[in-house]
Amino acid sequence: MRRLDTADADFEQALAQLRRAPAGDDGDVETVVAAIIADVAARGDAALLEYTARFDKLSAPDVAALEIPAARRRAALQAIDPAQREALEFAAARVREYHAHQRQESWQYQDAAGNTLGQQVTALQRVGIYVPGGRASYPSSVLMNAIPARVAGVEEIVMVVPAPAGELNDMVLAAADIAGVDRVFTVGGAQAVAALAYGTETLPAVDKIVGPGNLYVATAKRQVFGRVGIDMVAGPSEILVIGDGGTDPEWVAMDLFSQAEHDENAQSLLLSPHGDYLDAVAGAIERLLPQLERAAIVRASLQRRGALIRTADLEEAVALSNRIAPEHLELSVADPQALLPLVRNAGAIFLGPWTSEALGDYCAGPNHVLPTAGSARFSSPLGVYDFQKRSSLIGCSAQGVAELGRVAATLARGESLQAHARSAQLRLARDD
């Protein structure tokens, strides 16, 4: 794991290299995904069945046979270990309670002339959730994507999850039951995204697609954006820890591991003004790393994109973090509230040494779907607001239109839009 110091002459160059996105030739992926999307849009169920048989080795007589009935989801909830069921229900309750605070309401007011102005907030009608499947078990993703949609008032939630060779995780189905998912289809990949975007004879088109996936899924979401909304195109996972030296080095080492174990392109950074503390964390990393089941992935991630960075002070550490705009930011310091006003760019902020990032992934309550690759500079975590839309309300009174109409006509003429001007003026000429 590399060591950097902001005082070094070559620091900016080293930082730029560290932050550079992983190289990859995805030109072929773009082409393959575009062809799949076009095929599903044109042939519907037939294309979806063919791609499911080809990529997931799962054959079915029709797409209806790929839908998991509600009874099967309820059975999965009863079949899993009671401790797992309790944990899912506990996490779901906290996620639901947190997101209830985000719900936006419609509002109206009247100005002095009696004009009605306001905003009407309505939920999306139907949302699609993509969940990785097979041996992978991501029930937390089901909760984090479905519960905010349900809290927002979405009428129908359609979940797609691949089931390679028919393999399907009961915890994922149990989470879908707890979260209130309406329909579940065992389809995945770019073909599932295409089906959600365009609809087929059996699988309904949605208004927005959310949820994580591999490169093909992410590429498909990017390509169908505009036809439907999407949450974001997520990059590799990231964590940045700012430490004052008071947190147990083994705690911090394990927090860095928690993101590095996702994949070799994940990024784990520790910023501290104390060189001896960086040394202690480096030692903890070497001691603990061999104990991990995913040690090879973690080591590759730390060597490729990890760093221990010495800063002049904690304020410089926060300033550097704002430039990086990490997905997860741990303020592992004695007084995190003192640093919090300085933080501008972060997906989620974890306050104090007792708060590990993993708690946010599963059960703290806030959403774990977060902006990556520096996009925290301009975007936010997934939330209820992503499943609501806002319509402006404008209602003029006879008195109000007199003033607004004159102003609108004047501005319209300035833009050489005659019909706009006359539309505003016609109401002025009417004698009520």
N, C-alpha and C positions, 0 to 999 in steps of 0.2 A: 504494500500500500504506500503510495508516494507521499512525501512530505513536502509541503510548500510553506513559504513565509511571505507575507505581504510586503515585507521590507526588501525582498530580493529584487534585483534589477530586472530579472526576467519573469517576474511573477505574472504580469498581464498575459504574456505569451503562453506561460504554462497553464494559466486559468482558461484561456481560450481553447487550448488543446483538450483540457479536461472536460470542458462543457460541450465540445463538438459532438453533434449527434452521431450515433454509430453508423458507420458506412454500410450501405447495402444497395444492391441493384434490384429495385422493385419494379422495373419497367415491365418485365414479364408478368408480374403479379397484376399490374394495372390492366394489361391486355386480357389476361385470363378472366379476371373479375368482370371486366366490361362485357365479355362474351357471355358469361354466366347470367349476368343481370338481364341482358337483352333476351336471352333464351327463355328465362323464367317469365319475363314480362310478356313474351309472345305466346308461349305454350302452356303457362300456368302449371296445373297439377302434374301434367305429364313430364315436364322438365324437372320439377321438384322431385318427383319419384326417381327419375333416372340419376340425378346427382346424388341423392341420398343413398341409392344402391351403390353408386360408383365410389363415393368418397367415404361413406360411413359403413359400407358393407351391410346395409340394412334394407331388406326388400319388403315391400308391402303391396297389397293389391290396389290400394288407393290411399290418398292422403288422409282420409278419415280414419284409417287404421293406425296412422301415426299420431293421432291425438290421444293424450292420456286422460281418461275419464276422472271426474272429481272423486269418485269412490276409490280409485287407485291412489290418489294423493292423500286422501284421509287415511287409507290403510298404511301408507308409508309413515305418516305421522305417528301412528300407533305402533309401528314395527321397529322404529329406531330406539336406541338405548334411552331409557327414561331421563338420564342425565343430559343427553343431547337434546331431547325434546324440551326439557326445562330451560336449558341454555338458549335455545332458539326463541322460546316464548319470552324469556327475560330480555334478550336483545331486541326482539321485535317491539316489546312494550316501550323500551327506552327510545328506540328510533322513532316510534309513532309519537311519543310525547314531545320529543325535541322538534319534530317537523310540524307538529300542530301549531307551534309558535310562528311558523313561517307563512301560514295561510293568509292570503291577501283578500280583502273584502272590497266590494264595489263602493263608490262614493259619488255624491253629487253636491253641488252648491249653486246658489243663484247670486249673480252679481247685482250691482246697484240698479241696472236697467231691467232686471227681471229675466235675463238670459240664464238658461240652465246649462251648466257645464259639469263634467264629471268623467268618471271612468267605470266601465262595467267589466268585472273580472269573471271569466268563465273558464271552466276546466276543459282540457282537450277531451275529445269524445272517446278515442281509442288509442292505446299506446302499446308498442311492442317492446318486449324485454328480451335481450339476448343473454343467455347464460352458458358459459363453457360447460361441456358435459363429459361423458365417458368416465374414466377413472378419476378425473378431476372432480373435486367436491367444493363448490363455492356457494353454499347456502347463504352466506353473508351477502353476496352480491344480489341474490334474490330479494332479501329484505331491504337492502339499501336502494334498490331500483323500484321495487313494487310499492313499498309502504308510502313514500312521498307522493306517488301517483294516486294512491287510494286516498290519502289525506287531502290531496288537491281536489278530489271529486271526479276523477276520471271514471267514465262509465264502464269501460271494458279494458282489461289488461290481458294481452296475449303474450305468452312466453314461448320462446323457442329454445330448445336445448338439444344438442346432438347426442345421439345414443349409439356410438360405434358398436357394430355387431350386437345391438340390442342392449348394451350395458348402460344402466341408468342408476344414478345415485339416489338412494332413498332420502338422504338429508336434503337434497335439492328439492325433491318433490314435497317433503314435509314443510320446508320453508315456503314453498309456493302456496301450500294450503293455509299456513299461518298468516301469510301476507295478503291473502285474498285475491290471488291470481285467478282469472276467470277461465282461461283456456291454455292448455299446454300442448305443444307439438314437438315431437322428437325429430326435428330437422335442425341442421346447423350450417355453418360456413356461409360463403357469399350467397349461396342459393336461398338460405333462410332470410337473409337481409333483403334480397330481391323480392321474395314472396311478401314480406311485411310491407315493403315500399309500394309494390304494384298490386298486391292481392292475387289470389288464384281462385279457382272455382270453390275451393274449400277453406283455405287460410285467408282471413280477411285483411285487407289493406289497413294500415294504421296511420295516425297523424304524426307520430314521432317514434324513433327507435333509440333505445338507450341500452347500456350494458357493455361489458368488456368482451374482447375476443382476440383471436390471433391476427396476423398481418392481413390475411384475406378478408376477415370480418371488418377490420378497421378500414381497409381500402374500399370495401363495398359500402360501408356507411358514408365514407367521403363522397363516393360516386353518386349515391342516391340523395344526398343532401340537396334540398331545393324541391325535390318531389315530396320529401317528408323532412321533418326536423330531426336532428340528432343531438345527443348530449354533447359529445366531444369526440375528437380523434385522439385517443390516449397514447402516450409514448411510454417508454420504460419507467418503472417506479423510481421514486427519489426520496431520500431523507437527508436533511441537513440539521445537525445538532450544534447548538451554541452552548459551550460549557464554561463555567467559571472555575472548574477544578474541584467543586465540592461533591459531585455525584460519583458514586462508586464506578470506577473504570469498567468493571465487568458489566454493569447495567448498560453503559453507553455502548460498549462493544456489541452486546446482544441487540441493542436497538439498531445499530448499523447493519448487523447481520439480517435483521428482520426484513429489510428491503432488498439486500443483496441476494437473498435466497430466491427471490422471484425469478430472476434470469440474469445472464451474464452481462447484459447491458444496463441493469439497474445501477443507480448512483447513490453512494453513501458518503457523506462528507461530515467531518467534525471540525468546527472552528473554535479556537480558544487562544487567549493571550498567554497561556501558561505552557511553555515548552515541556516542563516536567510532567504535566498532566497528559499531554499528547503522547509522551513516552509511556506513561502508565497504561493508557488505552491501547497503544500499539502492543504492549506486552500482554494485555488481556486478550486481544484479538488472537495472538499466536497460541495462547493457552487454550482458549475455548473453541477455536475454529475446528480442530480435529474431532471434536465431540458431536458435530452436526451431521445429520443424515445427508444434507445437501451441501457438504463441505466443498466439493469440487466447484459447484456453481458459485457459492459465496466467494471462494478464493479468486476465481476468475473475474467476478464482478469487482471485487475490491482492487485487484491488480489493474484492471482495465480502466475503471472509471471512479475509483474511490480515492480519497485524499484526507490527510490530516493537515490542517492549515493553521499556522500561527498568525494571529492578528495582533495589532498594537494594543487593542483594548476591546471590551465588549461592544462599544458603540461602533467601532470599525467592523466588527464581526456582523452586526446587524445590517450595516450599510452594504457589506458584501453579500449577505443573504438576500437583500432586496434586489440586487443586481441579478442574482441567480434565480430568484422567484421559485423556491422549491415547492414540490407537492406537499411534503410534510416538513414542518419546522418545529423542532424541539428546543424550547428555551430552558435548558437544563441548568438553571441558575437559582440562587437563593431567593432572589426577588424578581420573578418574571414580569410582574406587573409594571416594574420600572422600565423594562425594555419594550413592553408591548406597544406603547404609543409610537415607537420608532419603526415598527414593522409595517411595511406597506404592501409587500408582495409575498403571499404564501397561500397555499391551498387550505391547509389546516394548521393551527398553531397549538402546540402542546405545552402547557404551562407548568414548569417546575420539575424537579428531579423525580417525583413520584409518578409522573405521567408518561407512560411509554406509548409510543405510536401504535402499538398493537391493540391497545384498548380502543382507539378510534376506529380501527379496522373492523371491530366486531360488536362492541356493546356499549360504548360510551353514550351514543345517541346521534351525534352529528354524522353526516354522510361520509362514506369512505370513497365515493367517486369524486376525484379531485383533479384539477388541472395539472398537467405535467409539461415538461420541456419549456419552461419559462412562461407558459400561458397564464400563470397566476397573476401576471402583470395586468391582464385584462379580462379574466374570467373567474368564475366562482365555483364552489362545490355544487354538485347536483342537489336540487332541493325542490320543495313544493312549487316554487315559482317557475320551475322548468316545465311544469305540467299545467300551468295556467296561462291564459293569454288575456290581454287587456284591450278593450275597445273604447275609444274616446266617445264621449257623449256631448252633443252640442244641440241645444234647443233655444231658438231665438224668440223673444217676445216682439210684439209690434213696435214697442218703444226701442228695444235693443237693436232691431235690424236697421233702424234709421242711422244709427252711428256706425255699426259694423258694415252695413252695405256701402256707405260712402267710402269708408277706408278701403274695403276690399276692391271696389271699382277703381279707385285711384291706383292701387298697387297693380291690379290686373292690366290697366292701360300701360303702366310702366313696363310691363312684360309683353306688351303687344298681344294680349289674349282677349280679343273682343268679346267672345261669348261669355267668358268669365265675368267681365265687367257688366255686360248687359243682364246676365243672370242675377247679379247682385242688385242692379238698378231697378229691375222690374218690380221688385217688392217695395222699393221706395216710392214708386209712382202710384201704387194702389192706394186708393182713398177708402179706408175702413171707417 
